[in-house]
Amino acid sequence: METLKFKTNIKCGGCIATVTPSMNNLKGVEKWEVDTANPDKILTVQAQNDLSPELIISTLKEKGYQAEKL
């Protein structure tokens, strides 16, 4: 298990609701959350070791959000 962190532009609960189905369906993601109180809107993902950060970035991009691995 590894923890991946991303700077995002996910700003509110509505944004989180938009990405929830896609994030929940990603194979290898155990748990995820977005700290919308943080100025960088940090997405923290608990994932299996073989999950590619690029997959998370592309999944968010498909929903109209940006993510940058920290």
PyMOL Python script that loads the backbone (N, CA, C, O; Angstrom):
from pymol import cmd

cmd.read_pdbstr("""\
ATOM      1  N   MET A   1       0.851  -1.174   0.000  1.00  0.00           N
ATOM      2  CA  MET A   1       0.000   0.000   0.000  1.00  0.00           C
ATOM      3  C   MET A   1       0.894   1.235   0.000  1.00  0.00           C
ATOM      4  O   MET A   1       1.902   1.295   0.704  1.00  0.00           O
ATOM      5  N   GLU A   2       0.504   2.207  -0.798  1.00  0.00           N
ATOM      6  CA  GLU A   2       1.241   3.458  -0.812  1.00  0.00           C
ATOM      7  C   GLU A   2       0.272   4.622  -0.763  1.00  0.00           C
ATOM      8  O   GLU A   2      -0.906   4.481  -1.090  1.00  0.00           O
ATOM      9  N   THR A   3       0.781   5.776  -0.349  1.00  0.00           N
ATOM     10  CA  THR A   3      -0.009   6.996  -0.304  1.00  0.00           C
ATOM     11  C   THR A   3       0.489   7.927  -1.393  1.00  0.00           C
ATOM     12  O   THR A   3       1.674   8.254  -1.458  1.00  0.00           O
ATOM     13  N   LEU A   4      -0.434   8.350  -2.247  1.00  0.00           N
ATOM     14  CA  LEU A   4      -0.122   9.296  -3.312  1.00  0.00           C
ATOM     15  C   LEU A   4      -0.808  10.613  -2.992  1.00  0.00           C
ATOM     16  O   LEU A   4      -1.947  10.629  -2.525  1.00  0.00           O
ATOM     17  N   LYS A   5      -0.114  11.718  -3.244  1.00  0.00           N
ATOM     18  CA  LYS A   5      -0.691  13.041  -2.994  1.00  0.00           C
ATOM     19  C   LYS A   5      -0.610  13.865  -4.266  1.00  0.00           C
ATOM     20  O   LYS A   5       0.370  13.814  -5.008  1.00  0.00           O
ATOM     21  N   PHE A   6      -1.681  14.633  -4.496  1.00  0.00           N
ATOM     22  CA  PHE A   6      -1.781  15.455  -5.689  1.00  0.00           C
ATOM     23  C   PHE A   6      -2.313  16.834  -5.331  1.00  0.00           C
ATOM     24  O   PHE A   6      -3.196  16.968  -4.485  1.00  0.00           O
ATOM     25  N   LYS A   7      -1.773  17.849  -5.977  1.00  0.00           N
ATOM     26  CA  LYS A   7      -2.337  19.192  -5.928  1.00  0.00           C
ATOM     27  C   LYS A   7      -3.425  19.222  -6.995  1.00  0.00           C
ATOM     28  O   LYS A   7      -3.180  18.838  -8.139  1.00  0.00           O
ATOM     29  N   THR A   8      -4.632  19.678  -6.629  1.00  0.00           N
ATOM     30  CA  THR A   8      -5.749  19.660  -7.576  1.00  0.00           C
ATOM     31  C   THR A   8      -6.470  21.007  -7.601  1.00  0.00           C
ATOM     32  O   THR A   8      -6.123  21.931  -6.865  1.00  0.00           O
ATOM     33  N   ASN A   9      -7.476  21.093  -8.461  1.00  0.00           N
ATOM     34  CA  ASN A   9      -8.377  22.247  -8.461  1.00  0.00           C
ATOM     35  C   ASN A   9      -9.799  21.803  -8.101  1.00  0.00           C
ATOM     36  O   ASN A   9     -10.777  22.392  -8.562  1.00  0.00           O
ATOM     37  N   ILE A  10      -9.900  20.766  -7.279  1.00  0.00           N
ATOM     38  CA  ILE A  10     -11.190  20.286  -6.767  1.00  0.00           C
ATOM     39  C   ILE A  10     -11.532  21.161  -5.562  1.00  0.00           C
ATOM     40  O   ILE A  10     -10.910  21.035  -4.506  1.00  0.00           O
ATOM     41  N   LYS A  11     -12.518  22.048  -5.716  1.00  0.00           N
ATOM     42  CA  LYS A  11     -12.725  23.117  -4.743  1.00  0.00           C
ATOM     43  C   LYS A  11     -13.824  22.896  -3.716  1.00  0.00           C
ATOM     44  O   LYS A  11     -13.794  23.499  -2.644  1.00  0.00           O
ATOM     45  N   CYS A  12     -14.809  22.029  -4.029  1.00  0.00           N
ATOM     46  CA  CYS A  12     -15.980  21.970  -3.152  1.00  0.00           C
ATOM     47  C   CYS A  12     -16.607  20.577  -3.162  1.00  0.00           C
ATOM     48  O   CYS A  12     -16.151  19.675  -3.864  1.00  0.00           O
ATOM     49  N   GLY A  13     -17.646  20.428  -2.378  1.00  0.00           N
ATOM     50  CA  GLY A  13     -18.353  19.160  -2.310  1.00  0.00           C
ATOM     51  C   GLY A  13     -18.956  18.746  -3.639  1.00  0.00           C
ATOM     52  O   GLY A  13     -19.012  17.558  -3.957  1.00  0.00           O
ATOM     53  N   GLY A  14     -19.406  19.718  -4.415  1.00  0.00           N
ATOM     54  CA  GLY A  14     -19.952  19.414  -5.737  1.00  0.00           C
ATOM     55  C   GLY A  14     -18.893  18.845  -6.660  1.00  0.00           C
ATOM     56  O   GLY A  14     -19.151  17.922  -7.432  1.00  0.00           O
ATOM     57  N   CYS A  15     -17.693  19.410  -6.570  1.00  0.00           N
ATOM     58  CA  CYS A  15     -16.571  18.900  -7.369  1.00  0.00           C
ATOM     59  C   CYS A  15     -16.240  17.469  -6.948  1.00  0.00           C
ATOM     60  O   CYS A  15     -16.007  16.601  -7.789  1.00  0.00           O
ATOM     61  N   ILE A  16     -16.223  17.239  -5.651  1.00  0.00           N
ATOM     62  CA  ILE A  16     -15.930  15.899  -5.139  1.00  0.00           C
ATOM     63  C   ILE A  16     -16.991  14.915  -5.629  1.00  0.00           C
ATOM     64  O   ILE A  16     -16.668  13.793  -6.018  1.00  0.00           O
ATOM     65  N   ALA A  17     -18.252  15.336  -5.609  1.00  0.00           N
ATOM     66  CA  ALA A  17     -19.332  14.466  -6.082  1.00  0.00           C
ATOM     67  C   ALA A  17     -19.153  14.118  -7.558  1.00  0.00           C
ATOM     68  O   ALA A  17     -19.493  13.014  -7.983  1.00  0.00           O
ATOM     69  N   THR A  18     -18.623  15.054  -8.336  1.00  0.00           N
ATOM     70  CA  THR A  18     -18.406  14.815  -9.763  1.00  0.00           C
ATOM     71  C   THR A  18     -17.366  13.725 -10.000  1.00  0.00           C
ATOM     72  O   THR A  18     -17.533  12.895 -10.894  1.00  0.00           O
ATOM     73  N   VAL A  19     -16.299  13.721  -9.211  1.00  0.00           N
ATOM     74  CA  VAL A  19     -15.214  12.758  -9.435  1.00  0.00           C
ATOM     75  C   VAL A  19     -15.391  11.449  -8.660  1.00  0.00           C
ATOM     76  O   VAL A  19     -14.698  10.471  -8.941  1.00  0.00           O
ATOM     77  N   THR A  20     -16.303  11.418  -7.697  1.00  0.00           N
ATOM     78  CA  THR A  20     -16.460  10.241  -6.841  1.00  0.00           C
ATOM     79  C   THR A  20     -16.691   8.940  -7.609  1.00  0.00           C
ATOM     80  O   THR A  20     -15.987   7.965  -7.342  1.00  0.00           O
ATOM     81  N   PRO A  21     -17.640   8.870  -8.550  1.00  0.00           N
ATOM     82  CA  PRO A  21     -17.837   7.582  -9.240  1.00  0.00           C
ATOM     83  C   PRO A  21     -16.570   7.092  -9.948  1.00  0.00           C
ATOM     84  O   PRO A  21     -16.246   5.906  -9.894  1.00  0.00           O
ATOM     85  N   SER A  22     -15.867   7.994 -10.601  1.00  0.00           N
ATOM     86  CA  SER A  22     -14.652   7.600 -11.327  1.00  0.00           C
ATOM     87  C   SER A  22     -13.545   7.168 -10.376  1.00  0.00           C
ATOM     88  O   SER A  22     -12.869   6.170 -10.625  1.00  0.00           O
ATOM     89  N   MET A  23     -13.354   7.909  -9.292  1.00  0.00           N
ATOM     90  CA  MET A  23     -12.308   7.555  -8.331  1.00  0.00           C
ATOM     91  C   MET A  23     -12.639   6.235  -7.641  1.00  0.00           C
ATOM     92  O   MET A  23     -11.752   5.411  -7.417  1.00  0.00           O
ATOM     93  N   ASN A  24     -13.900   6.032  -7.307  1.00  0.00           N
ATOM     94  CA  ASN A  24     -14.296   4.793  -6.631  1.00  0.00           C
ATOM     95  C   ASN A  24     -14.154   3.576  -7.536  1.00  0.00           C
ATOM     96  O   ASN A  24     -13.986   2.458  -7.050  1.00  0.00           O
ATOM     97  N   ASN A  25     -14.221   3.784  -8.840  1.00  0.00           N
ATOM     98  CA  ASN A  25     -14.122   2.671  -9.786  1.00  0.00           C
ATOM     99  C   ASN A  25     -12.696   2.368 -10.226  1.00  0.00           C
ATOM    100  O   ASN A  25     -12.471   1.396 -10.946  1.00  0.00           O
ATOM    101  N   LEU A  26     -11.731   3.179  -9.808  1.00  0.00           N
ATOM    102  CA  LEU A  26     -10.340   2.922 -10.198  1.00  0.00           C
ATOM    103  C   LEU A  26      -9.821   1.688  -9.471  1.00  0.00           C
ATOM    104  O   LEU A  26      -9.835   1.628  -8.241  1.00  0.00           O
ATOM    105  N   LYS A  27      -9.371   0.721 -10.231  1.00  0.00           N
ATOM    106  CA  LYS A  27      -8.817  -0.499  -9.643  1.00  0.00           C
ATOM    107  C   LYS A  27      -7.517  -0.155  -8.920  1.00  0.00           C
ATOM    108  O   LYS A  27      -6.630   0.479  -9.491  1.00  0.00           O
ATOM    109  N   GLY A  28      -7.411  -0.572  -7.678  1.00  0.00           N
ATOM    110  CA  GLY A  28      -6.211  -0.328  -6.897  1.00  0.00           C
ATOM    111  C   GLY A  28      -6.356   0.792  -5.885  1.00  0.00           C
ATOM    112  O   GLY A  28      -5.517   0.926  -4.995  1.00  0.00           O
ATOM    113  N   VAL A  29      -7.403   1.604  -6.001  1.00  0.00           N
ATOM    114  CA  VAL A  29      -7.638   2.680  -5.034  1.00  0.00           C
ATOM    115  C   VAL A  29      -8.402   2.097  -3.852  1.00  0.00           C
ATOM    116  O   VAL A  29      -9.498   1.560  -4.012  1.00  0.00           O
ATOM    117  N   GLU A  30      -7.811   2.208  -2.663  1.00  0.00           N
ATOM    118  CA  GLU A  30      -8.444   1.696  -1.450  1.00  0.00           C
ATOM    119  C   GLU A  30      -9.280   2.784  -0.776  1.00  0.00           C
ATOM    120  O   GLU A  30     -10.385   2.527  -0.298  1.00  0.00           O
ATOM    121  N   LYS A  31      -8.736   4.002  -0.745  1.00  0.00           N
ATOM    122  CA  LYS A  31      -9.382   5.119  -0.057  1.00  0.00           C
ATOM    123  C   LYS A  31      -8.833   6.402  -0.657  1.00  0.00           C
ATOM    124  O   LYS A  31      -7.673   6.455  -1.065  1.00  0.00           O
ATOM    125  N   TRP A  32      -9.661   7.433  -0.711  1.00  0.00           N
ATOM    126  CA  TRP A  32      -9.184   8.726  -1.194  1.00  0.00           C
ATOM    127  C   TRP A  32      -9.983   9.839  -0.529  1.00  0.00           C
ATOM    128  O   TRP A  32     -11.119   9.639  -0.098  1.00  0.00           O
ATOM    129  N   GLU A  33      -9.367  11.015  -0.455  1.00  0.00           N
ATOM    130  CA  GLU A  33     -10.047  12.186   0.096  1.00  0.00           C
ATOM    131  C   GLU A  33      -9.383  13.446  -0.430  1.00  0.00           C
ATOM    132  O   GLU A  33      -8.208  13.441  -0.798  1.00  0.00           O
ATOM    133  N   VAL A  34     -10.156  14.526  -0.459  1.00  0.00           N
ATOM    134  CA  VAL A  34      -9.639  15.822  -0.896  1.00  0.00           C
ATOM    135  C   VAL A  34      -9.753  16.781   0.275  1.00  0.00           C
ATOM    136  O   VAL A  34     -10.815  16.903   0.885  1.00  0.00           O
ATOM    137  N   ASP A  35      -8.656  17.464   0.587  1.00  0.00           N
ATOM    138  CA  ASP A  35      -8.648  18.490   1.629  1.00  0.00           C
ATOM    139  C   ASP A  35      -8.963  19.825   0.957  1.00  0.00           C
ATOM    140  O   ASP A  35      -8.059  20.525   0.498  1.00  0.00           O
ATOM    141  N   THR A  36     -10.253  20.175   0.903  1.00  0.00           N
ATOM    142  CA  THR A  36     -10.649  21.417   0.235  1.00  0.00           C
ATOM    143  C   THR A  36     -10.299  22.649   1.064  1.00  0.00           C
ATOM    144  O   THR A  36     -10.346  23.766   0.549  1.00  0.00           O
ATOM    145  N   ALA A  37      -9.950  22.467   2.337  1.00  0.00           N
ATOM    146  CA  ALA A  37      -9.535  23.596   3.165  1.00  0.00           C
ATOM    147  C   ALA A  37      -8.097  24.007   2.863  1.00  0.00           C
ATOM    148  O   ALA A  37      -7.714  25.148   3.122  1.00  0.00           O
ATOM    149  N   ASN A  38      -7.308  23.101   2.325  1.00  0.00           N
ATOM    150  CA  ASN A  38      -5.924  23.394   1.957  1.00  0.00           C
ATOM    151  C   ASN A  38      -5.930  24.239   0.684  1.00  0.00           C
ATOM    152  O   ASN A  38      -6.679  23.938  -0.246  1.00  0.00           O
ATOM    153  N   PRO A  39      -5.111  25.288   0.624  1.00  0.00           N
ATOM    154  CA  PRO A  39      -5.080  26.131  -0.584  1.00  0.00           C
ATOM    155  C   PRO A  39      -4.741  25.349  -1.855  1.00  0.00           C
ATOM    156  O   PRO A  39      -5.148  25.745  -2.948  1.00  0.00           O
ATOM    157  N   ASP A  40      -4.004  24.246  -1.726  1.00  0.00           N
ATOM    158  CA  ASP A  40      -3.629  23.435  -2.887  1.00  0.00           C
ATOM    159  C   ASP A  40      -4.618  22.303  -3.159  1.00  0.00           C
ATOM    160  O   ASP A  40      -4.399  21.490  -4.057  1.00  0.00           O
ATOM    161  N   LYS A  41      -5.723  22.246  -2.377  1.00  0.00           N
ATOM    162  CA  LYS A  41      -6.781  21.240  -2.590  1.00  0.00           C
ATOM    163  C   LYS A  41      -6.180  19.844  -2.753  1.00  0.00           C
ATOM    164  O   LYS A  41      -6.347  19.198  -3.788  1.00  0.00           O
ATOM    165  N   ILE A  42      -5.484  19.395  -1.718  1.00  0.00           N
ATOM    166  CA  ILE A  42      -4.703  18.162  -1.775  1.00  0.00           C
ATOM    167  C   ILE A  42      -5.596  16.918  -1.809  1.00  0.00           C
ATOM    168  O   ILE A  42      -6.435  16.699  -0.935  1.00  0.00           O
ATOM    169  N   LEU A  43      -5.378  16.116  -2.854  1.00  0.00           N
ATOM    170  CA  LEU A  43      -6.010  14.807  -2.989  1.00  0.00           C
ATOM    171  C   LEU A  43      -5.033  13.778  -2.443  1.00  0.00           C
ATOM    172  O   LEU A  43      -3.899  13.684  -2.913  1.00  0.00           O
ATOM    173  N   THR A  44      -5.468  13.003  -1.450  1.00  0.00           N
ATOM    174  CA  THR A  44      -4.661  11.929  -0.887  1.00  0.00           C
ATOM    175  C   THR A  44      -5.313  10.606  -1.268  1.00  0.00           C
ATOM    176  O   THR A  44      -6.501  10.394  -1.027  1.00  0.00           O
ATOM    177  N   VAL A  45      -4.523   9.722  -1.864  1.00  0.00           N
ATOM    178  CA  VAL A  45      -5.033   8.436  -2.330  1.00  0.00           C
ATOM    179  C   VAL A  45      -4.239   7.318  -1.671  1.00  0.00           C
ATOM    180  O   VAL A  45      -3.014   7.267  -1.780  1.00  0.00           O
ATOM    181  N   GLN A  46      -4.947   6.419  -0.984  1.00  0.00           N
ATOM    182  CA  GLN A  46      -4.346   5.190  -0.478  1.00  0.00           C
ATOM    183  C   GLN A  46      -4.550   4.152  -1.573  1.00  0.00           C
ATOM    184  O   GLN A  46      -5.684   3.837  -1.931  1.00  0.00           O
ATOM    185  N   ALA A  47      -3.455   3.623  -2.103  1.00  0.00           N
ATOM    186  CA  ALA A  47      -3.562   2.751  -3.270  1.00  0.00           C
ATOM    187  C   ALA A  47      -2.610   1.574  -3.178  1.00  0.00           C
ATOM    188  O   ALA A  47      -1.643   1.583  -2.416  1.00  0.00           O
ATOM    189  N   GLN A  48      -2.912   0.560  -3.978  1.00  0.00           N
ATOM    190  CA  GLN A  48      -1.994  -0.556  -4.110  1.00  0.00           C
ATOM    191  C   GLN A  48      -0.744  -0.058  -4.826  1.00  0.00           C
ATOM    192  O   GLN A  48      -0.795   0.900  -5.598  1.00  0.00           O
ATOM    193  N   ASN A  49       0.371  -0.717  -4.559  1.00  0.00           N
ATOM    194  CA  ASN A  49       1.669  -0.248  -5.048  1.00  0.00           C
ATOM    195  C   ASN A  49       1.783  -0.166  -6.562  1.00  0.00           C
ATOM    196  O   ASN A  49       2.632   0.566  -7.071  1.00  0.00           O
ATOM    197  N   ASP A  50       0.952  -0.895  -7.293  1.00  0.00           N
ATOM    198  CA  ASP A  50       1.090  -0.896  -8.747  1.00  0.00           C
ATOM    199  C   ASP A  50       0.192   0.124  -9.449  1.00  0.00           C
ATOM    200  O   ASP A  50       0.116   0.134 -10.678  1.00  0.00           O
ATOM    201  N   LEU A  51      -0.488   0.982  -8.686  1.00  0.00           N
ATOM    202  CA  LEU A  51      -1.354   1.992  -9.291  1.00  0.00           C
ATOM    203  C   LEU A  51      -0.515   3.157  -9.809  1.00  0.00           C
ATOM    204  O   LEU A  51       0.299   3.721  -9.079  1.00  0.00           O
ATOM    205  N   SER A  52      -0.718   3.503 -11.050  1.00  0.00           N
ATOM    206  CA  SER A  52       0.031   4.578 -11.690  1.00  0.00           C
ATOM    207  C   SER A  52      -0.557   5.943 -11.325  1.00  0.00           C
ATOM    208  O   SER A  52      -1.763   6.149 -11.467  1.00  0.00           O
ATOM    209  N   PRO A  53       0.276   6.878 -10.858  1.00  0.00           N
ATOM    210  CA  PRO A  53      -0.213   8.238 -10.598  1.00  0.00           C
ATOM    211  C   PRO A  53      -0.822   8.868 -11.851  1.00  0.00           C
ATOM    212  O   PRO A  53      -1.763   9.657 -11.761  1.00  0.00           O
ATOM    213  N   GLU A  54      -0.285   8.518 -13.014  1.00  0.00           N
ATOM    214  CA  GLU A  54      -0.795   9.070 -14.269  1.00  0.00           C
ATOM    215  C   GLU A  54      -2.248   8.653 -14.511  1.00  0.00           C
ATOM    216  O   GLU A  54      -3.013   9.397 -15.123  1.00  0.00           O
ATOM    217  N   LEU A  55      -2.625   7.470 -14.033  1.00  0.00           N
ATOM    218  CA  LEU A  55      -4.006   7.015 -14.179  1.00  0.00           C
ATOM    219  C   LEU A  55      -4.954   7.914 -13.383  1.00  0.00           C
ATOM    220  O   LEU A  55      -6.035   8.258 -13.861  1.00  0.00           O
ATOM    221  N   ILE A  56      -4.554   8.288 -12.189  1.00  0.00           N
ATOM    222  CA  ILE A  56      -5.372   9.185 -11.370  1.00  0.00           C
ATOM    223  C   ILE A  56      -5.468  10.550 -12.042  1.00  0.00           C
ATOM    224  O   ILE A  56      -6.550  11.130 -12.124  1.00  0.00           O
ATOM    225  N   ILE A  57      -4.342  11.060 -12.521  1.00  0.00           N
ATOM    226  CA  ILE A  57      -4.322  12.363 -13.190  1.00  0.00           C
ATOM    227  C   ILE A  57      -5.237  12.350 -14.413  1.00  0.00           C
ATOM    228  O   ILE A  57      -6.014  13.283 -14.614  1.00  0.00           O
ATOM    229  N   SER A  58      -5.151  11.313 -15.218  1.00  0.00           N
ATOM    230  CA  SER A  58      -5.982  11.254 -16.430  1.00  0.00           C
ATOM    231  C   SER A  58      -7.460  11.068 -16.089  1.00  0.00           C
ATOM    232  O   SER A  58      -8.326  11.592 -16.789  1.00  0.00           O
ATOM    233  N   THR A  59      -7.752  10.333 -15.029  1.00  0.00           N
ATOM    234  CA  THR A  59      -9.140  10.149 -14.601  1.00  0.00           C
ATOM    235  C   THR A  59      -9.752  11.482 -14.195  1.00  0.00           C
ATOM    236  O   THR A  59     -10.889  11.781 -14.561  1.00  0.00           O
ATOM    237  N   LEU A  60      -9.010  12.279 -13.444  1.00  0.00           N
ATOM    238  CA  LEU A  60      -9.516  13.589 -13.035  1.00  0.00           C
ATOM    239  C   LEU A  60      -9.639  14.522 -14.234  1.00  0.00           C
ATOM    240  O   LEU A  60     -10.593  15.294 -14.330  1.00  0.00           O
ATOM    241  N   LYS A  61      -8.679  14.451 -15.143  1.00  0.00           N
ATOM    242  CA  LYS A  61      -8.710  15.303 -16.334  1.00  0.00           C
ATOM    243  C   LYS A  61      -9.958  15.023 -17.167  1.00  0.00           C
ATOM    244  O   LYS A  61     -10.563  15.949 -17.709  1.00  0.00           O
ATOM    245  N   GLU A  62     -10.346  13.752 -17.271  1.00  0.00           N
ATOM    246  CA  GLU A  62     -11.562  13.382 -18.007  1.00  0.00           C
ATOM    247  C   GLU A  62     -12.803  14.039 -17.418  1.00  0.00           C
ATOM    248  O   GLU A  62     -13.777  14.283 -18.130  1.00  0.00           O
ATOM    249  N   LYS A  63     -12.770  14.324 -16.125  1.00  0.00           N
ATOM    250  CA  LYS A  63     -13.896  14.964 -15.445  1.00  0.00           C
ATOM    251  C   LYS A  63     -13.756  16.486 -15.399  1.00  0.00           C
ATOM    252  O   LYS A  63     -14.610  17.174 -14.840  1.00  0.00           O
ATOM    253  N   GLY A  64     -12.675  17.011 -15.990  1.00  0.00           N
ATOM    254  CA  GLY A  64     -12.502  18.456 -16.069  1.00  0.00           C
ATOM    255  C   GLY A  64     -11.661  19.061 -14.959  1.00  0.00           C
ATOM    256  O   GLY A  64     -11.695  20.274 -14.750  1.00  0.00           O
ATOM    257  N   TYR A  65     -10.909  18.237 -14.247  1.00  0.00           N
ATOM    258  CA  TYR A  65     -10.086  18.723 -13.138  1.00  0.00           C
ATOM    259  C   TYR A  65      -8.615  18.479 -13.411  1.00  0.00           C
ATOM    260  O   TYR A  65      -8.239  17.573 -14.155  1.00  0.00           O
ATOM    261  N   GLN A  66      -7.792  19.311 -12.791  1.00  0.00           N
ATOM    262  CA  GLN A  66      -6.347  19.191 -12.941  1.00  0.00           C
ATOM    263  C   GLN A  66      -5.777  18.532 -11.693  1.00  0.00           C
ATOM    264  O   GLN A  66      -6.318  18.674 -10.597  1.00  0.00           O
ATOM    265  N   ALA A  67      -4.680  17.813 -11.876  1.00  0.00           N
ATOM    266  CA  ALA A  67      -3.971  17.208 -10.748  1.00  0.00           C
ATOM    267  C   ALA A  67      -2.489  17.164 -11.077  1.00  0.00           C
ATOM    268  O   ALA A  67      -2.086  16.886 -12.207  1.00  0.00           O
ATOM    269  N   GLU A  68      -1.694  17.446 -10.061  1.00  0.00           N
ATOM    270  CA  GLU A  68      -0.237  17.421 -10.202  1.00  0.00           C
ATOM    271  C   GLU A  68       0.316  16.613  -9.041  1.00  0.00           C
ATOM    272  O   GLU A  68       0.045  16.929  -7.883  1.00  0.00           O
ATOM    273  N   LYS A  69       1.086  15.574  -9.334  1.00  0.00           N
ATOM    274  CA  LYS A  69       1.633  14.724  -8.273  1.00  0.00           C
ATOM    275  C   LYS A  69       2.608  15.516  -7.418  1.00  0.00           C
ATOM    276  O   LYS A  69       3.448  16.256  -7.930  1.00  0.00           O
ATOM    277  N   LEU A  70       2.482  15.349  -6.111  1.00  0.00           N
ATOM    278  CA  LEU A  70       3.401  16.011  -5.168  1.00  0.00           C
ATOM    279  C   LEU A  70       4.441  15.023  -4.690  1.00  0.00           C
ATOM    280  O   LEU A  70       5.309  15.377  -3.892  1.00  0.00           O
TER     281      LEU A  70
END
""", "prot")
cmd.dss("prot")
cmd.show_as("cartoon", "prot")
cmd.util.cbc("prot")
cmd.orient("prot")
